[in-house]
Amino acid sequence: MRRLTLLLLLAACGPVSVEQAEKSCMERAKLAAHPRGEVALGVGSGGRHYGAVDITISSDYLAGRDPSGVFNTCVKQRSGQMPNRPLYEQPDWRP
């Protein structure tokens, strides 16, 4: 029983298809290209002001890594293969 459980756990960590890896690595490449942020402002009843700031900066961006290289490495790590097409030809790529 232990061996079966171990095999199932290892199978869950195994490589995914190149297409799945490309989709999941797209966000990492986008964050390598530029930080992402959000600012929210509002006024409630009684004139109370509310605000929030959310900024996401990746270590890839801070290190100055090329988003295309980040994408290729990520896809290779997750699928064991290189991407089917380069980052800049991916339909979802918008820097």
mmCIF file of the C-alpha atoms, coordinates in Angstrom:
data_MODEL
# 
_entry.id   MODEL 
# 
loop_
_atom_site.group_PDB 
_atom_site.id 
_atom_site.type_symbol 
_atom_site.label_atom_id 
_atom_site.label_alt_id 
_atom_site.label_comp_id 
_atom_site.label_asym_id 
_atom_site.label_entity_id 
_atom_site.label_seq_id 
_atom_site.pdbx_PDB_ins_code 
_atom_site.Cartn_x 
_atom_site.Cartn_y 
_atom_site.Cartn_z 
_atom_site.occupancy 
_atom_site.B_iso_or_equiv 
_atom_site.pdbx_formal_charge 
_atom_site.auth_seq_id 
_atom_site.auth_comp_id 
_atom_site.auth_asym_id 
_atom_site.auth_atom_id 
_atom_site.pdbx_PDB_model_num 
ATOM 1  C CA . MET A 1 1  ? 0.000   0.000  0.000   1.00 0.00 ? 1  MET A CA 1 
ATOM 2  C CA . ARG A 1 2  ? 2.858   2.378  0.843   1.00 0.00 ? 2  ARG A CA 1 
ATOM 3  C CA . ARG A 1 3  ? 4.470   1.799  -2.536  1.00 0.00 ? 3  ARG A CA 1 
ATOM 4  C CA . LEU A 1 4  ? 1.229   2.546  -4.363  1.00 0.00 ? 4  LEU A CA 1 
ATOM 5  C CA . THR A 1 5  ? 0.818   5.798  -2.434  1.00 0.00 ? 5  THR A CA 1 
ATOM 6  C CA . LEU A 1 6  ? 4.406   6.776  -3.172  1.00 0.00 ? 6  LEU A CA 1 
ATOM 7  C CA . LEU A 1 7  ? 3.992   6.003  -6.873  1.00 0.00 ? 7  LEU A CA 1 
ATOM 8  C CA . LEU A 1 8  ? 0.823   8.102  -7.038  1.00 0.00 ? 8  LEU A CA 1 
ATOM 9  C CA . LEU A 1 9  ? 2.547   11.029 -5.346  1.00 0.00 ? 9  LEU A CA 1 
ATOM 10 C CA . LEU A 1 10 ? 5.516   10.806 -7.707  1.00 0.00 ? 10 LEU A CA 1 
ATOM 11 C CA . ALA A 1 11 ? 3.237   10.596 -10.727 1.00 0.00 ? 11 ALA A CA 1 
ATOM 12 C CA . ALA A 1 12 ? 1.486   13.790 -9.633  1.00 0.00 ? 12 ALA A CA 1 
ATOM 13 C CA . CYS A 1 13 ? 4.847   15.582 -9.630  1.00 0.00 ? 13 CYS A CA 1 
ATOM 14 C CA . GLY A 1 14 ? 5.840   14.292 -13.054 1.00 0.00 ? 14 GLY A CA 1 
ATOM 15 C CA . PRO A 1 15 ? 6.172   16.272 -16.243 1.00 0.00 ? 15 PRO A CA 1 
ATOM 16 C CA . VAL A 1 16 ? 3.139   17.891 -17.829 1.00 0.00 ? 16 VAL A CA 1 
ATOM 17 C CA . SER A 1 17 ? 2.485   18.400 -21.523 1.00 0.00 ? 17 SER A CA 1 
ATOM 18 C CA . VAL A 1 18 ? 4.361   21.184 -23.300 1.00 0.00 ? 18 VAL A CA 1 
ATOM 19 C CA . GLU A 1 19 ? 1.046   22.978 -23.891 1.00 0.00 ? 19 GLU A CA 1 
ATOM 20 C CA . GLN A 1 20 ? 0.172   22.906 -20.176 1.00 0.00 ? 20 GLN A CA 1 
ATOM 21 C CA . ALA A 1 21 ? 3.653   24.080 -19.251 1.00 0.00 ? 21 ALA A CA 1 
ATOM 22 C CA . GLU A 1 22 ? 3.456   26.957 -21.750 1.00 0.00 ? 22 GLU A CA 1 
ATOM 23 C CA . LYS A 1 23 ? 0.173   28.124 -20.226 1.00 0.00 ? 23 LYS A CA 1 
ATOM 24 C CA . SER A 1 24 ? 1.377   27.908 -16.656 1.00 0.00 ? 24 SER A CA 1 
ATOM 25 C CA . CYS A 1 25 ? 4.741   29.560 -17.412 1.00 0.00 ? 25 CYS A CA 1 
ATOM 26 C CA . MET A 1 26 ? 3.194   32.552 -19.192 1.00 0.00 ? 26 MET A CA 1 
ATOM 27 C CA . GLU A 1 27 ? 2.482   34.376 -15.925 1.00 0.00 ? 27 GLU A CA 1 
ATOM 28 C CA . ARG A 1 28 ? 6.054   33.942 -14.768 1.00 0.00 ? 28 ARG A CA 1 
ATOM 29 C CA . ALA A 1 29 ? 7.337   35.393 -18.058 1.00 0.00 ? 29 ALA A CA 1 
ATOM 30 C CA . LYS A 1 30 ? 4.957   38.358 -17.784 1.00 0.00 ? 30 LYS A CA 1 
ATOM 31 C CA . LEU A 1 31 ? 6.182   39.092 -14.257 1.00 0.00 ? 31 LEU A CA 1 
ATOM 32 C CA . ALA A 1 32 ? 9.786   38.903 -15.504 1.00 0.00 ? 32 ALA A CA 1 
ATOM 33 C CA . ALA A 1 33 ? 8.928   41.603 -18.066 1.00 0.00 ? 33 ALA A CA 1 
ATOM 34 C CA . HIS A 1 34 ? 7.465   44.088 -15.598 1.00 0.00 ? 34 HIS A CA 1 
ATOM 35 C CA . PRO A 1 35 ? 5.952   44.360 -12.124 1.00 0.00 ? 35 PRO A CA 1 
ATOM 36 C CA . ARG A 1 36 ? 2.199   44.193 -11.769 1.00 0.00 ? 36 ARG A CA 1 
ATOM 37 C CA . GLY A 1 37 ? 0.235   46.460 -9.512  1.00 0.00 ? 37 GLY A CA 1 
ATOM 38 C CA . GLU A 1 38 ? -3.209  47.516 -8.517  1.00 0.00 ? 38 GLU A CA 1 
ATOM 39 C CA . VAL A 1 39 ? -4.479  50.595 -6.741  1.00 0.00 ? 39 VAL A CA 1 
ATOM 40 C CA . ALA A 1 40 ? -7.957  50.788 -5.257  1.00 0.00 ? 40 ALA A CA 1 
ATOM 41 C CA . LEU A 1 41 ? -9.553  53.945 -3.908  1.00 0.00 ? 41 LEU A CA 1 
ATOM 42 C CA . GLY A 1 42 ? -13.006 54.530 -2.574  1.00 0.00 ? 42 GLY A CA 1 
ATOM 43 C CA . VAL A 1 43 ? -15.206 56.721 -0.464  1.00 0.00 ? 43 VAL A CA 1 
ATOM 44 C CA . GLY A 1 44 ? -17.712 55.179 1.872   1.00 0.00 ? 44 GLY A CA 1 
ATOM 45 C CA . SER A 1 45 ? -20.755 56.539 3.611   1.00 0.00 ? 45 SER A CA 1 
ATOM 46 C CA . GLY A 1 46 ? -19.969 59.412 5.913   1.00 0.00 ? 46 GLY A CA 1 
ATOM 47 C CA . GLY A 1 47 ? -17.088 60.507 3.682   1.00 0.00 ? 47 GLY A CA 1 
ATOM 48 C CA . ARG A 1 48 ? -14.633 57.846 4.887   1.00 0.00 ? 48 ARG A CA 1 
ATOM 49 C CA . HIS A 1 49 ? -11.809 57.250 2.424   1.00 0.00 ? 49 HIS A CA 1 
ATOM 50 C CA . TYR A 1 50 ? -10.435 53.804 1.678   1.00 0.00 ? 50 TYR A CA 1 
ATOM 51 C CA . GLY A 1 51 ? -7.385  52.786 -0.269  1.00 0.00 ? 51 GLY A CA 1 
ATOM 52 C CA . ALA A 1 52 ? -5.262  49.772 -1.060  1.00 0.00 ? 52 ALA A CA 1 
ATOM 53 C CA . VAL A 1 53 ? -2.111  49.112 -3.039  1.00 0.00 ? 53 VAL A CA 1 
ATOM 54 C CA . ASP A 1 54 ? -0.989  45.694 -4.283  1.00 0.00 ? 54 ASP A CA 1 
ATOM 55 C CA . ILE A 1 55 ? 2.319   45.308 -6.129  1.00 0.00 ? 55 ILE A CA 1 
ATOM 56 C CA . THR A 1 56 ? 3.833   42.047 -7.374  1.00 0.00 ? 56 THR A CA 1 
ATOM 57 C CA . ILE A 1 57 ? 7.506   42.065 -8.336  1.00 0.00 ? 57 ILE A CA 1 
ATOM 58 C CA . SER A 1 58 ? 9.233   38.812 -9.265  1.00 0.00 ? 58 SER A CA 1 
ATOM 59 C CA . SER A 1 59 ? 12.820  37.872 -8.488  1.00 0.00 ? 59 SER A CA 1 
ATOM 60 C CA . ASP A 1 60 ? 13.278  37.326 -12.241 1.00 0.00 ? 60 ASP A CA 1 
ATOM 61 C CA . TYR A 1 61 ? 12.421  40.992 -12.859 1.00 0.00 ? 61 TYR A CA 1 
ATOM 62 C CA . LEU A 1 62 ? 14.745  42.171 -10.086 1.00 0.00 ? 62 LEU A CA 1 
ATOM 63 C CA . ALA A 1 63 ? 17.571  40.051 -11.510 1.00 0.00 ? 63 ALA A CA 1 
ATOM 64 C CA . GLY A 1 64 ? 16.986  41.519 -14.980 1.00 0.00 ? 64 GLY A CA 1 
ATOM 65 C CA . ARG A 1 65 ? 16.292  38.135 -16.570 1.00 0.00 ? 65 ARG A CA 1 
ATOM 66 C CA . ASP A 1 66 ? 14.982  38.023 -20.129 1.00 0.00 ? 66 ASP A CA 1 
ATOM 67 C CA . PRO A 1 67 ? 11.291  36.988 -20.081 1.00 0.00 ? 67 PRO A CA 1 
ATOM 68 C CA . SER A 1 68 ? 11.891  34.660 -23.047 1.00 0.00 ? 68 SER A CA 1 
ATOM 69 C CA . GLY A 1 69 ? 14.663  32.843 -21.181 1.00 0.00 ? 69 GLY A CA 1 
ATOM 70 C CA . VAL A 1 70 ? 12.503  32.616 -18.064 1.00 0.00 ? 70 VAL A CA 1 
ATOM 71 C CA . PHE A 1 71 ? 9.695   31.134 -20.170 1.00 0.00 ? 71 PHE A CA 1 
ATOM 72 C CA . ASN A 1 72 ? 11.964  28.585 -21.890 1.00 0.00 ? 72 ASN A CA 1 
ATOM 73 C CA . THR A 1 73 ? 13.516  27.452 -18.613 1.00 0.00 ? 73 THR A CA 1 
ATOM 74 C CA . CYS A 1 74 ? 10.141  27.141 -16.902 1.00 0.00 ? 74 CYS A CA 1 
ATOM 75 C CA . VAL A 1 75 ? 8.616   25.088 -19.746 1.00 0.00 ? 75 VAL A CA 1 
ATOM 76 C CA . LYS A 1 76 ? 11.692  22.838 -19.877 1.00 0.00 ? 76 LYS A CA 1 
ATOM 77 C CA . GLN A 1 77 ? 11.551  22.241 -16.111 1.00 0.00 ? 77 GLN A CA 1 
ATOM 78 C CA . ARG A 1 78 ? 7.842   21.438 -16.113 1.00 0.00 ? 78 ARG A CA 1 
ATOM 79 C CA . SER A 1 79 ? 7.546   19.372 -19.291 1.00 0.00 ? 79 SER A CA 1 
ATOM 80 C CA . GLY A 1 80 ? 11.062  18.132 -19.979 1.00 0.00 ? 80 GLY A CA 1 
ATOM 81 C CA . GLN A 1 81 ? 10.872  19.710 -23.451 1.00 0.00 ? 81 GLN A CA 1 
ATOM 82 C CA . MET A 1 82 ? 11.412  23.104 -25.004 1.00 0.00 ? 82 MET A CA 1 
ATOM 83 C CA . PRO A 1 83 ? 8.330   25.215 -25.897 1.00 0.00 ? 83 PRO A CA 1 
ATOM 84 C CA . ASN A 1 84 ? 6.557   24.556 -29.202 1.00 0.00 ? 84 ASN A CA 1 
ATOM 85 C CA . ARG A 1 85 ? 7.010   28.225 -30.124 1.00 0.00 ? 85 ARG A CA 1 
ATOM 86 C CA . PRO A 1 86 ? 8.979   31.092 -28.642 1.00 0.00 ? 86 PRO A CA 1 
ATOM 87 C CA . LEU A 1 87 ? 7.449   33.351 -26.012 1.00 0.00 ? 87 LEU A CA 1 
ATOM 88 C CA . TYR A 1 88 ? 7.032   36.264 -28.398 1.00 0.00 ? 88 TYR A CA 1 
ATOM 89 C CA . GLU A 1 89 ? 4.918   34.097 -30.736 1.00 0.00 ? 89 GLU A CA 1 
ATOM 90 C CA . GLN A 1 90 ? 2.606   32.831 -27.970 1.00 0.00 ? 90 GLN A CA 1 
ATOM 91 C CA . PRO A 1 91 ? -1.007  34.036 -28.429 1.00 0.00 ? 91 PRO A CA 1 
ATOM 92 C CA . ASP A 1 92 ? -1.286  35.185 -24.788 1.00 0.00 ? 92 ASP A CA 1 
ATOM 93 C CA . TRP A 1 93 ? 1.971   37.163 -24.765 1.00 0.00 ? 93 TRP A CA 1 
ATOM 94 C CA . ARG A 1 94 ? 1.442   40.843 -24.099 1.00 0.00 ? 94 ARG A CA 1 
ATOM 95 C CA . PRO A 1 95 ? 4.374   42.428 -22.309 1.00 0.00 ? 95 PRO A CA 1 
# 
